[in-house]
Amino acid sequence: MSGAEESDEIMMCCASCGTAQADDIQLKTCTACKSVRYCSVKCQKEHRPQHKRACKKRAAELRDELLFRQPESSHEARRSVTDVYTPMSCEYFKRSGSPL
């Protein structure tokens, strides 16, 4: 069995109790990391202490991947006030007596 096949097999069973997905059992994926599945809320809660650290790490990786996939133009449109009005330009208006 290859590593990819082994990974798929692990994904198709509950991370807590090992119950395999079947017609009558639908496994639900962890919404944060999307790397483990659970057959019930009970199993999810029981497995949480073991899963928490890896989940946070993987969720952060997924957020980073999403951020870096966005085109550069989407970042330019989100300029903040500090990008336009620097402290130096504010000081200039304060000294000149012009209203802001």
C-alpha positions as a Markdown table, in Angstrom:
| # | Residue | x | y | z |
|---|---|---|---|---|
| 1 | Met | 0.0 | 0.0 | 0.0 |
| 2 | Ser | 1.5 | 3.4 | -1.0 |
| 3 | Gly | 1.6 | 6.4 | 1.3 |
| 4 | Ala | -1.2 | 8.2 | -0.5 |
| 5 | Glu | -3.5 | 5.1 | -0.2 |
| 6 | Glu | -2.6 | 4.8 | 3.5 |
| 7 | Ser | -3.5 | 8.5 | 4.0 |
| 8 | Asp | -6.9 | 8.1 | 2.3 |
| 9 | Glu | -7.6 | 5.0 | 4.4 |
| 10 | Ile | -6.8 | 6.9 | 7.6 |
| 11 | Met | -9.1 | 9.8 | 6.4 |
| 12 | Met | -12.0 | 7.4 | 5.9 |
| 13 | Cys | -12.2 | 6.3 | 9.6 |
| 14 | Cys | -13.0 | 8.1 | 12.8 |
| 15 | Ala | -9.8 | 9.6 | 14.4 |
| 16 | Ser | -11.0 | 8.7 | 17.9 |
| 17 | Cys | -12.6 | 5.3 | 17.7 |
| 18 | Gly | -11.6 | 4.0 | 14.3 |
| 19 | Thr | -15.1 | 3.4 | 12.9 |
| 20 | Ala | -14.9 | 3.2 | 9.2 |
| 21 | Gln | -17.2 | 5.3 | 7.0 |
| 22 | Ala | -20.1 | 3.2 | 5.7 |
| 23 | Asp | -23.6 | 3.8 | 4.2 |
| 24 | Asp | -25.1 | 4.3 | 7.6 |
| 25 | Ile | -22.2 | 6.2 | 9.1 |
| 26 | Gln | -21.2 | 9.5 | 7.7 |
| 27 | Leu | -17.9 | 10.9 | 9.0 |
| 28 | Lys | -17.6 | 14.6 | 9.6 |
| 29 | Thr | -14.4 | 16.4 | 8.8 |
| 30 | Cys | -12.7 | 18.8 | 11.3 |
| 31 | Thr | -13.7 | 22.2 | 10.0 |
| 32 | Ala | -10.5 | 23.9 | 11.2 |
| 33 | Cys | -7.7 | 21.6 | 9.8 |
| 34 | Lys | -9.7 | 19.4 | 7.5 |
| 35 | Ser | -7.3 | 16.5 | 8.1 |
| 36 | Val | -9.3 | 14.2 | 10.5 |
| 37 | Arg | -12.8 | 12.9 | 10.6 |
| 38 | Tyr | -15.2 | 11.9 | 13.4 |
| 39 | Cys | -18.2 | 9.7 | 13.5 |
| 40 | Ser | -19.9 | 11.7 | 16.4 |
| 41 | Val | -19.6 | 14.8 | 18.5 |
| 42 | Lys | -18.7 | 12.5 | 21.4 |
| 43 | Cys | -15.7 | 11.1 | 19.5 |
| 44 | Gln | -14.6 | 14.6 | 18.5 |
| 45 | Lys | -14.7 | 15.9 | 22.1 |
| 46 | Glu | -12.8 | 12.8 | 23.4 |
| 47 | His | -10.1 | 13.2 | 20.7 |
| 48 | Arg | -9.7 | 17.0 | 21.1 |
| 49 | Pro | -6.9 | 17.0 | 23.7 |
| 50 | Gln | -4.7 | 14.9 | 21.4 |
| 51 | His | -5.7 | 16.7 | 18.2 |
| 52 | Lys | -5.7 | 20.3 | 19.4 |
| 53 | Arg | -2.0 | 21.2 | 18.8 |
| 54 | Ala | -1.8 | 19.6 | 15.3 |
| 55 | Cys | -5.1 | 21.1 | 14.4 |
| 56 | Lys | -4.0 | 24.7 | 15.2 |
| 57 | Lys | -0.8 | 24.2 | 13.3 |
| 58 | Arg | -2.5 | 22.8 | 10.2 |
| 59 | Ala | -5.3 | 25.4 | 10.3 |
| 60 | Ala | -2.6 | 28.2 | 10.3 |
| 61 | Glu | -0.9 | 26.5 | 7.3 |
| 62 | Leu | -4.3 | 26.5 | 5.5 |
| 63 | Arg | -4.8 | 30.2 | 6.2 |
| 64 | Asp | -1.3 | 31.0 | 4.9 |
| 65 | Glu | -1.9 | 29.0 | 1.8 |
| 66 | Leu | -5.1 | 30.9 | 1.1 |
| 67 | Leu | -3.5 | 34.2 | 1.8 |
| 68 | Phe | -0.6 | 33.5 | -0.6 |
| 69 | Arg | -2.9 | 32.3 | -3.4 |
| 70 | Gln | -4.6 | 35.7 | -3.6 |
| 71 | Pro | -3.5 | 37.9 | -6.5 |
| 72 | Glu | -1.4 | 40.9 | -5.6 |
| 73 | Ser | -4.0 | 43.3 | -6.9 |
| 74 | Ser | -6.4 | 42.3 | -4.1 |
| 75 | His | -3.8 | 43.5 | -1.5 |
| 76 | Glu | -3.3 | 46.9 | -3.1 |
| 77 | Ala | -7.0 | 47.8 | -2.7 |
| 78 | Arg | -6.8 | 47.4 | 1.0 |
| 79 | Arg | -4.6 | 50.3 | 1.8 |
| 80 | Ser | -4.9 | 51.6 | 5.4 |
| 81 | Val | -5.1 | 55.2 | 6.5 |
| 82 | Thr | -1.5 | 55.0 | 7.7 |
| 83 | Asp | -0.4 | 54.2 | 4.1 |
| 84 | Val | -1.9 | 57.4 | 2.8 |
| 85 | Tyr | -1.5 | 59.7 | 5.8 |
| 86 | Thr | 1.9 | 59.4 | 7.4 |
| 87 | Pro | 2.7 | 61.0 | 10.8 |
| 88 | Met | 4.9 | 63.5 | 8.9 |
| 89 | Ser | 2.1 | 64.7 | 6.7 |
| 90 | Cys | -0.2 | 65.1 | 9.7 |
| 91 | Glu | 2.5 | 67.1 | 11.5 |
| 92 | Tyr | 2.8 | 69.4 | 8.4 |
| 93 | Phe | -0.9 | 70.2 | 8.6 |
| 94 | Lys | -0.9 | 70.8 | 12.3 |
| 95 | Arg | 2.0 | 73.3 | 12.0 |
| 96 | Ser | 0.5 | 75.1 | 9.1 |
| 97 | Gly | -2.8 | 75.6 | 10.9 |
| 98 | Ser | -4.8 | 73.9 | 8.1 |
| 99 | Pro | -7.8 | 71.9 | 9.3 |
| 100 | Leu | -7.5 | 68.2 | 8.8 |
